[in-house]
């Protein structure tokens, strides 16, 4: 079940993101940033509805441009379509806002390419670079790959 995140989900989202951040697979988020951007987040709950098994956010960056960020699925649920369902949900949400271009910065380009994303040069995302990336501890030596999805 995919749904919008609630205040009750923040601690579980934080823990999931930091689990993968500690492995160098994504950037962690502070509690403050999670509360600030809670409206961007969606979560996937286990079948019994008691455990968060995936999360991610669709962040509107600029005119006709949004970013999928903080996408994570617990390891034992990976490979079962949870992440793909989240991405499809974000793309549907982007279309509902009439946003036709969605990008991501990722260490998992194969996953996103299966969902229709194409590689893009980070230089084509100046709003992202100058609004978020300059504050990242990995800037300017980021090794995430930029990918973009475009509505047809």
Backbone bond lengths (Angstrom), bond angles and torsions (degrees), N, CA, C in turn:
res aa  C-N    CA-C-N  psi(-1)  N-CA   C-N-CA  omega(-1)  CA-C   N-CA-C  phi
1 X - - - 1.443 - - 1.530 109.53 -
2 X 1.315 116.96 121.34 1.464 122.28 175.85 1.519 107.77 -99.09
3 X 1.328 115.47 134.77 1.459 120.41 176.98 1.527 109.36 -149.97
4 X 1.320 115.10 166.52 1.455 119.90 175.15 1.528 108.41 -66.10
5 X 1.320 116.47 143.88 1.462 121.07 178.61 1.523 110.36 -69.33
6 X 1.315 115.13 152.03 1.468 121.92 176.10 1.526 108.76 -122.46
7 X 1.308 115.57 172.17 1.464 120.62 178.24 1.533 111.16 -56.80
8 X 1.314 116.65 -35.04 1.469 121.03 -178.75 1.528 112.16 -66.62
9 X 1.334 117.82 -16.16 1.468 121.59 -178.27 1.528 113.78 -89.12
10 X 1.312 118.33 -14.09 1.464 120.90 -169.63 1.525 112.51 -57.86
11 X 1.305 119.06 -45.46 1.472 120.39 -177.93 1.525 111.31 -63.62
12 X 1.330 117.45 -39.70 1.470 120.47 178.71 1.531 110.86 -69.41
13 X 1.329 118.03 -38.49 1.465 120.82 176.39 1.516 109.79 -62.64
14 X 1.329 116.13 -46.63 1.467 121.52 178.85 1.527 110.30 -55.98
15 X 1.326 116.92 -49.09 1.467 121.29 -178.32 1.526 111.53 -62.33
16 X 1.334 117.16 -43.03 1.468 120.49 -179.86 1.527 110.88 -64.59
17 X 1.316 116.91 -46.46 1.469 119.62 179.92 1.525 111.60 -63.21
18 X 1.318 116.91 -41.56 1.464 119.01 -178.77 1.525 112.77 -72.26
19 X 1.313 117.55 -26.89 1.464 120.20 173.55 1.535 109.69 -58.27
20 X 1.336 116.40 -46.59 1.458 120.13 -179.35 1.532 112.18 -80.18
21 X 1.317 118.29 -28.42 1.470 120.95 176.03 1.526 109.66 -65.07
22 X 1.321 117.21 -39.38 1.466 120.95 178.62 1.527 111.64 -62.66
23 X 1.328 117.21 -24.48 1.467 122.16 177.13 1.526 111.82 -91.30
24 X 1.342 117.22 -0.22 1.459 121.50 179.97 1.517 113.80 75.76
25 X 1.344 117.48 21.20 1.465 120.73 -175.61 1.525 113.81 -97.98
26 X 1.321 117.33 -13.90 1.461 122.19 173.11 1.516 108.39 -162.26
27 X 1.310 115.63 172.93 1.457 120.02 178.21 1.520 109.47 -90.51
28 X 1.312 116.08 133.28 1.456 119.94 176.20 1.520 110.02 -71.97
29 X 1.283 116.20 165.24 1.466 122.22 177.24 1.522 107.86 -125.11
30 X 1.316 115.82 143.94 1.458 120.18 176.11 1.521 109.33 -75.57
31 X 1.318 116.43 161.09 1.461 119.22 175.01 1.528 109.82 -58.64
32 X 1.325 116.12 -41.12 1.464 120.11 -179.67 1.521 111.40 -58.16
33 X 1.343 117.00 -45.49 1.462 120.03 179.94 1.515 111.46 -66.91
34 X 1.332 117.67 -36.18 1.469 119.89 178.01 1.530 111.12 -65.30
35 X 1.327 116.42 -42.69 1.465 118.15 177.65 1.528 110.81 -66.17
36 X 1.335 117.14 -41.01 1.472 121.31 179.33 1.524 111.96 -61.37
37 X 1.329 117.03 -35.85 1.458 121.19 -173.63 1.528 113.21 -111.97
38 X 1.314 117.19 20.05 1.462 121.30 -176.12 1.528 112.34 -56.22
39 X 1.328 117.56 -34.77 1.467 120.66 -179.52 1.523 112.32 -63.97
40 X 1.328 117.77 -21.54 1.468 121.82 179.44 1.528 112.08 -78.32
41 X 1.321 117.59 -20.48 1.466 121.87 -169.17 1.522 113.77 -88.06
42 X 1.329 113.53 144.94 1.452 122.88 167.89 1.526 106.73 -124.30
43 X 1.310 115.41 153.01 1.460 120.27 179.06 1.519 109.29 -130.09
44 X 1.321 114.81 156.34 1.460 122.39 172.90 1.527 105.72 -116.07
45 X 1.324 114.31 129.68 1.453 119.97 -179.71 1.519 109.81 -104.47
46 X 1.319 116.57 154.80 1.469 121.54 175.50 1.531 108.98 -61.32
47 X 1.319 115.84 164.69 1.468 120.13 -178.15 1.521 112.68 -56.31
48 X 1.331 117.20 -34.96 1.463 119.46 179.39 1.527 112.38 -81.13
49 X 1.347 116.77 -6.08 1.461 121.21 176.33 1.512 115.39 78.48
50 X 1.332 117.20 9.42 1.464 119.96 -175.39 1.521 114.98 -102.67
51 X 1.334 117.51 -10.22 1.465 119.45 -174.40 1.521 110.14 -136.52
52 X 1.325 115.22 132.47 1.454 121.26 175.64 1.530 107.85 -76.22
53 X 1.335 116.57 124.14 1.467 119.51 -178.66 1.529 112.72 -114.48
54 X 1.333 117.32 -7.70 1.455 119.84 177.97 1.512 110.61 -164.08
55 X 1.330 114.67 157.12 1.459 119.40 177.89 1.523 109.53 -156.54
56 X 1.288 114.35 167.03 1.454 121.44 175.73 1.510 108.45 179.49
57 X 1.341 114.83 172.14 1.460 119.40 -177.87 1.520 110.07 -138.36
58 X 1.309 114.92 146.88 1.456 121.87 170.19 1.519 105.97 -112.44
59 X 1.322 115.65 113.19 1.464 121.92 -176.50 1.522 109.20 -110.72
60 X 1.320 116.71 121.61 1.462 120.39 176.99 1.522 107.97 -75.03
61 X 1.343 115.50 122.53 1.457 121.49 -174.46 1.522 113.58 -97.86
62 X 1.322 115.72 -39.30 1.455 120.40 -172.05 1.514 108.11 -165.48
63 X 1.295 116.42 -179.51 1.457 121.13 177.28 1.529 109.72 -55.03
64 X 1.334 115.95 118.18 1.460 122.72 176.64 1.533 113.51 62.48
65 X 1.317 117.33 29.17 1.462 121.19 -179.18 1.524 109.75 -144.50
66 X 1.332 115.64 127.10 1.467 121.08 176.46 1.520 108.96 -133.55
67 X 1.322 115.39 161.59 1.463 121.45 -178.89 1.520 110.39 -124.81
68 X 1.323 115.51 136.20 1.461 120.71 168.44 1.520 105.82 -90.36
69 X 1.310 115.56 124.65 1.470 120.40 -178.54 1.524 110.67 -137.67
70 X 1.312 114.60 162.11 1.469 121.92 175.46 1.526 113.05 55.16
71 X 1.324 116.33 39.45 1.465 121.17 178.58 1.526 108.91 -82.96
72 X 1.324 116.41 121.70 1.464 120.59 -178.93 1.521 110.08 -150.60
73 X 1.330 115.26 143.20 1.465 122.94 177.98 1.523 106.82 -133.07
74 X 1.337 116.62 134.35 1.462 119.49 178.85 1.525 109.50 -55.33
75 X 1.322 116.19 144.90 1.462 120.55 -172.00 1.524 114.10 -55.75
76 X 1.316 117.49 -40.96 1.462 118.67 -176.16 1.527 113.11 -71.43
77 X 1.318 118.28 -9.94 1.469 122.15 177.58 1.532 112.60 -105.85
78 X 1.326 117.34 -3.04 1.460 120.27 179.57 1.521 109.89 -67.68
79 X 1.324 115.52 147.48 1.454 121.03 -179.53 1.523 113.75 83.34
80 X 1.322 117.00 5.93 1.467 121.48 -178.78 1.525 112.35 -110.57
81 X 1.326 117.63 9.47 1.456 121.05 177.07 1.513 115.99 91.29
82 X 1.325 117.76 1.78 1.465 120.94 -177.55 1.536 110.65 -63.53
83 X 1.323 117.16 -49.87 1.464 120.77 180.00 1.520 112.02 -63.02
84 X 1.328 116.67 -41.26 1.462 120.78 178.45 1.519 111.90 -62.09
85 X 1.338 116.19 -40.03 1.471 119.64 178.17 1.519 111.02 -65.60
86 X 1.331 116.97 -37.80 1.464 119.85 176.40 1.524 110.65 -63.32
87 X 1.327 116.87 -46.76 1.467 119.94 -179.86 1.526 110.24 -61.32
88 X 1.315 118.17 -44.06 1.471 120.56 178.37 1.527 110.79 -61.06
89 X 1.318 117.07 -37.76 1.457 120.78 177.45 1.529 110.92 -64.59
90 X 1.345 116.21 -40.41 1.475 119.45 178.03 1.523 111.42 -66.20
91 X 1.325 116.65 -39.59 1.466 119.65 179.36 1.527 110.36 -65.96
92 X 1.325 117.55 -38.24 1.470 120.70 176.20 1.525 110.32 -64.58
93 X 1.324 116.23 -40.60 1.464 119.74 177.98 1.525 110.56 -64.45
94 X 1.326 117.26 -42.03 1.468 120.51 177.70 1.526 110.10 -59.30
95 X 1.336 116.83 -45.31 1.472 120.07 178.49 1.526 110.91 -60.79
96 X 1.337 117.68 -36.74 1.465 120.06 -179.89 1.524 111.16 -64.74
97 X 1.327 117.22 -26.40 1.465 122.21 175.56 1.530 111.84 -91.09
98 X 1.336 116.04 4.29 1.468 123.31 -176.60 1.530 111.76 61.04
99 X 1.331 115.44 35.58 1.461 122.98 174.04 1.526 106.59 -96.25
100 X 1.311 116.41 123.84 1.468 119.00 -175.24 1.521 113.26 -107.14
101 X 1.320 118.14 0.53 1.466 120.86 -178.93 1.532 108.85 -132.97
102 X 1.337 114.95 121.39 1.466 121.48 -179.39 1.523 107.61 -127.43
103 X 1.324 116.23 130.79 1.463 119.78 179.24 1.517 110.60 -121.03
104 X 1.310 114.14 168.02 1.452 121.65 173.96 1.516 108.61 -148.65
105 X 1.309 116.08 153.28 1.461 122.69 169.01 1.519 104.91 -110.72
106 X 1.322 117.24 124.62 1.459 119.27 -168.14 1.523 113.20 -146.32
107 X 1.321 114.35 157.24 1.464 122.52 168.56 1.523 109.59 -100.84
108 X 1.340 117.00 2.83 1.468 122.61 -177.23 1.532 110.73 -121.58
109 X 1.336 118.92 60.42 1.465 119.88 -176.09 1.531 113.94 -63.37
110 X 1.320 118.48 -31.01 1.460 120.74 179.95 1.525 110.34 -63.48
111 X 1.323 116.91 -42.24 1.469 121.57 177.87 1.530 109.94 -57.93
112 X 1.321 117.34 -49.93 1.462 120.41 -176.65 1.528 111.82 -70.80
113 X 1.321 118.26 -33.25 1.468 119.33 179.14 1.527 110.63 -64.94
114 X 1.336 117.77 -33.97 1.468 120.47 176.11 1.524 112.34 -64.10
115 X 1.329 116.42 -20.34 1.468 121.45 -178.92 1.528 112.00 -100.54
116 X 1.337 116.71 12.14 1.460 120.49 174.71 1.514 115.53 95.39
117 X 1.323 118.14 8.18 1.472 121.21 177.57 1.525 109.21 -83.98
118 X 1.331 115.79 147.09 1.463 122.97 179.37 1.527 109.16 -120.51
119 X 1.333 117.16 149.12 1.470 119.67 176.56 1.527 110.84 -62.18
120 X 1.323 115.60 146.44 1.460 122.14 177.79 1.526 107.77 -142.18
121 X 1.296 117.07 149.59 1.464 121.14 175.73 1.529 109.09 -74.13
122 X 1.334 117.31 134.46 1.467 120.92 179.90 1.526 111.76 -58.55
123 X 1.323 116.28 -26.06 1.467 120.10 178.36 1.516 112.84 -62.13
124 X 1.334 117.04 -17.71 1.459 120.45 177.55 1.527 112.18 -85.13
125 X 1.325 116.50 3.42 1.464 121.63 -179.51 1.532 110.82 -122.56
126 X 1.327 118.23 55.09 1.469 119.39 -173.64 1.524 113.52 -61.93
127 X 1.327 118.88 -32.46 1.459 119.63 179.62 1.520 111.26 -64.46
128 X 1.315 117.23 -37.93 1.459 121.48 177.86 1.525 109.83 -66.99
129 X 1.316 115.42 -48.56 1.462 120.10 -176.03 1.524 110.89 -59.36
130 X 1.319 116.94 -44.37 1.462 119.03 -174.44 1.523 113.61 -88.45
131 X 1.321 118.77 -11.10 1.462 118.26 177.54 1.524 111.82 -99.08
132 X 1.324 118.38 -39.57 1.466 121.59 -176.13 1.519 113.59 -113.47
133 X 1.311 116.02 -49.14 1.468 120.12 -170.53 1.523 113.34 -60.69
134 X 1.324 118.12 -35.20 1.467 119.40 -178.36 1.517 112.27 -63.69
135 X 1.332 117.60 -18.33 1.464 121.54 179.34 1.531 112.55 -94.87
136 X 1.312 116.70 -2.98 1.464 121.58 -176.81 1.530 110.29 -80.84
137 X 1.333 117.54 141.77 1.467 119.61 178.04 1.531 113.14 -64.86
138 X 1.329 118.17 -18.25 1.468 120.79 179.91 1.531 112.57 -90.23
139 X 1.321 118.26 -6.95 1.463 121.42 -179.11 1.524 109.16 -72.03
140 X 1.311 121.01 136.67 1.450 129.88 4.02 1.534 112.99 -96.04
141 X 1.318 117.62 12.23 1.467 121.15 -175.51 1.524 112.44 -99.07
142 X 1.300 117.13 40.17 1.464 122.39 -179.65 1.524 109.90 -67.71
143 X 1.323 115.59 135.24 1.463 118.57 177.45 1.531 111.88 -113.77
144 X 1.330 116.89 16.09 1.457 119.49 172.81 1.524 108.85 -73.44
145 X 1.319 115.66 151.18 1.458 120.13 178.14 1.515 109.44 -97.58
146 X 1.326 116.33 136.38 1.458 121.46 176.44 1.527 108.80 -88.49
147 X 1.332 114.84 135.05 1.469 120.41 179.02 1.519 107.18 -138.73
148 X 1.333 114.85 151.88 1.463 119.79 -177.17 1.516 110.32 -135.89
149 X 1.334 114.44 145.23 1.461 123.45 172.68 1.516 106.16 -115.57
150 X 1.300 116.50 137.95 1.456 121.05 179.93 1.520 108.70 -127.91
151 X 1.342 116.06 130.92 1.467 120.12 177.18 1.518 109.31 -64.25
152 X 1.319 115.14 148.23 1.455 120.03 -179.21 1.500 111.33 -91.98
